[in-house]
Amino acid sequence: MNALRKSFSDDPLFPFDLVYKDTKSPQRELPDHLHDRYELVYVYGGNGTMFIDQKFYDMAAGDLFIIPGNSIHRAFPDPVDPVTSTAVFFAPSLISYEKLDDSYSSMRCFELAKKRKNYKLETAGQLRGQTEAALEDIHLELERKIPGYRHAISLQFQQWMLRVNRHMITTHSDVSDDVRIGPLWMREILHYIAQHPNRDLGLSALAQQSSVTGAHFSRVFKQLTGMNVTDYVNAKRIAQAKELLLETDESIGLIADRCGFESLPHFHRIFKRMTGLTPGVYRRDIPERGRT
């Protein structure tokens, strides 16, 4: 299967969506998916596993997952004790106002999560209470829709993000490797795929590099990621291609080659299938929409 692209309300002046205190069974949870929105997932209770980019994390009460845009992710709720969580989806334009302080960025927690390659924050004490209060207030504003509710939500969200950002800035220790589920060879191969998108990433080559049989590799890979090898590799390659299209002036042909696509037509076909746009249209239109 292909990584899904989640859709959102199309309001460029208020790019914000909230799914409040939702409890999902494994059957109702989305498969691996990508979207341009940035996402925050706060867990109230239950158990499960969260897969983000190359890592797997346990999910428990008080956990906050910080998911940058265009990151492959998926939640695996426990079938007996499923997770109850609130998910926030937003575009950076909602909070990326003119900087008043050169040392502060509204998106700092996402920058640090990506730099540290650790997308889980365990909230406790004051931050945990502030998080739950902020999400409840935002939910009530969305429910009541009193005049000025969008402005109120923006202010409440920015204040919460400020608290999360300050906590992240003062927290320098990263979560150790034991948060990742699965065998070491699988964690290493996920890292290899991310670092070498232009190499041979077929099932046979990856299984040989991992010193396991193709059947065993395929079974464990599907169990831990929810995707087959081809779909996962394509999703990673497209995610990197999107970054290069927006952040560099390289030609589309060169980007296709750097990201490991066998030909330009193949790149166009996979990109259009996964994003709904051609690479050229994506490069031209996405910045104009204020999306990253």
N, C-alpha and C positions, 0 to 999 in steps of 0.2 A: 504494500500500500504506500501511497505518497503522504508526506507530511501535510497535514491540513492547514489551511489559512483561516484563522478565526476572523469573523466580520464584526464590526462595531457600528454604533450610531454615527451617521455621517454628518457631524456638526463641527466644521473647522474652527468655530469660535469657542467651542467647549468640548475638546477632545478627551472626554472622561466617561468611564463606565465602571459600575460597581456591581459585584455579585455578592450579596451580603449573607453571611452565616448559612452557607449552602452545605448540605451533607450529601455526598455522592457515593453511590455504590460503584464497584469496579466496572459494572456494565454501563453506567452513565458517564463515566469519566472520558474526556476526549483522548484519542490516541495522540501520538507524538505530533506536535504542531508548532508552527511558526507564526509570528505576527509582528508588524512594525511597532505596535504599542509597547511601552514599557509596562512591566507588571510587578505588583507586590501581592504576595499571598500570606495572610496571617492565619495561623492555626489556633483554634479554640480548644479542640480536644480530638480524641480518636488517635488512630495510628495509621501509618502508611509509609510509602517511599516516594520521594520526589527525584526525578531525573532532570538535570539541567546541564546542557552542553556535554561535558565529559564525565560528570560525577553523579553519584547516587547519594541521597541523603535520607536519613530517618526523619519522619514527620511526627511531631508531638506538640502538645499544648505550649503556646508561647513562642513557637518558631515563626520567624518572618523570612520568607524567601524573596530574594531580590533578583528579578529576572530581566536583563537588558533586552531591548528589542532585537528581533531576528535571532533569538536563541532557541534551539530545539529543546523542548521540555515536555514533561508529562508527569502526572501524579498517578500513583498506584495505591488507592485506598485499601485498607485492610478489609476483607470481606465480612469479618465479624464485628469489628469496631472501626467503622469508616471515619475518615477525617471530616470534621466540620470546620469550614474556613471561610474567610472573606477574601475576594480577589479584587484588586484595583487595577484598572487598565487606563493608561493616559499617554498622551503625546508630550514630549518635553516642552513644547510651546506653551503648555498650560502654566508652567512654573518658571520657565527660563526667561525671566525679565532682565532688564538692564542691571548689570552688576553694580552694587553699592559698595561691595567689599571684594577687592581683588583676590583675597585669599579664600573666598567661599564660592562654591558652585552648588546650585540647587540639585544637581544630578550627582553629587559627590558619592553617595552610597553606591550608585551603579558603577561609577568609575572605579571605586575601590574594590567592589565585588569582582569586576572583570579583571582588574590587575592582580588581585590575590587569588583569582580562580576559586573563590569560595562564595557561594551564593546563599548561604544560610546564616541568619543572625538569630541567636537565642536571646529573646527579650526577657527581662526579669525586673521585678520591683517597679520603680517609677515608670520606666519606659513601657513596660507591659501594660500598666494601667492607662497610660497616656494613649497608647496605640488603640486599645479597645474603646476608650472614650471617643477618640477622634473618629474612628470608623462608625460608631453608633451615631454620632452627631451628623456625619456626612450622609448616612443612610436616612436619617430623619428629614434632612433638608431635601433629599431626592424624593422622599415620599410625600412631603407636604407641598413642595414647590411654591412656597411663599415668594412674592416678588423680592428679587435680590438673592435667591437661593444659589444661583451659580457663583455669584461673587462670594457668598458665605462659604461655599464648598471650596473654592479656590484658596481662600484665606486659611481655612481649617487644614486643608491638605498641605499647604506650604508650611504651616507651623509644625505639623506632624513630621514632614520631611526634614525640617530643620533639626528636630530632636533626633531623628534616626541618623542624619548625617553627622551630627556632633558625636553621637555614640560611636559611629563607625570610624570617625577621625581619631578618636581617643583609644580605639581598640586596635592594637597592632598585632596581636597574636592570631594566627590563622588556625582554622580547625585542622587537626591532623588527618592523615590519610585514612584513619580507621572509620571515618564517616562514610567512606565509599564502599558500596556493596559489590560483591562479585570478585572473581579471581584476579590475581595480580596481572596475569597475561591479558585479560580483557581491559583492565584500566590502562595498561600500556598501549594496547592497540588503538583505543579511543584517542589517546594522546597522539599516537602516530598518524592517525587519519587527519586530525586537526592540523598537525604541523606539516604534513606532506600531501596536500590535496592533488598534486599533479603527478603522483606516482601510481603504480599499478595497485589499485585498491580493490581488486576482485576477490571473491571468496577464497579461491585457491591460494592466491598470493598471501593474503592475510592469515589464513590458517597455517600455511607453511612457516611464516614468520613467527607465529605463536607456538609452533611445535605441537599442534593438536590436529586431529582429523577435521576435514571439511564439515562433516556431519555434526561433530561435537561443537565446532566453532559456530556453525549456523544456529544450532539449538540454543546455546548459551547467549549468543548475541541477540536473538529474537526475544528470549526470555527477559533479558535485562533492559533492552531498549524498546521493545515492542515493534521494531521495524526489521525488515531484512537488510542485508548488507548494502545492496544496490540503492535502495531508497534512502538509507541513512547517509551514505556517501554523497548522493546527489543533493540531499538537503544541506549538508555541510558545505559542499562546493558552491551551491547557490547562495548561501548565507555569506560566504567570503566574497563571491562575485558582486553581491549587492554593496558590500562595503567598498570594494575597489571602484565600482561604478560611481559612487557618490563622493569618494574621498581622493580619487586620482584622476588624471587626464589621460590615462592609458587607453589605447584603442580597445574596442570591444573584442577584436580578434586576439589581442595579447592577453586580455583578462581571461578569455575562454581557455587559452593555452595554460596560463598560470594556475588556473583552477582545475586543470586536469580533464577538460572535455576533449574528446577525440577529434572534433571538428566544430567549425562555427555553426553549421546548421543544427548539429546535435545540441550545442549550447543554447541556441535560440529555442529549440523545441522544449528542452527541459525547463528553461527559465520561464517560458510562457505558461507551461503546464503548472508550475508551482506558484507563480506570482500573478498570473492573469495578464501580464504585460510583457512586451518584448524588452530586451536589455536597453535599447535606445530610448524607448518611451519611459522606462523606469528612470533612467539617468536624467532625462529632461523634465519629467513631471513631478517626481517625488519631492525634490527640494522646494518646488513652488507651492506644494501643499503643506509645507512645514512639518513633513514627516522625515524620520531618520531611519 
